[in-house]
Every structure is written in C-alpha cells, then in structure tokens.
Amino acid sequence: MTHKAYSARGQNIKLTHVLRPIPQTQIDRLTVPFAQNPGY
C-alpha cells in the first residue's frame, strides 16, 4: 500500500499507520483462527 500518489510526504506512512489493531475480544469471538493485523 502506498500513499505517495496523494502526498509527497506520504513516503513516511507505514502499514501500522493505516491499519489499527483488532480488539482481542473480537478475535476471541471468532470460531475460525484469525491473525492480528501485521505490526500489532
């Protein structure tokens, strides 16, 4: 994922700035194993 097309300063945006952590309570409710977002 890149934001360079929208802003010249977008080169410093990392995936952890775009994705938020999935709450553990939501992960616990799943019946199929599901991974946390990368970096969290």
Order of alpha helices (4+ residues) and beta strands (2+ residues): alpha-alpha
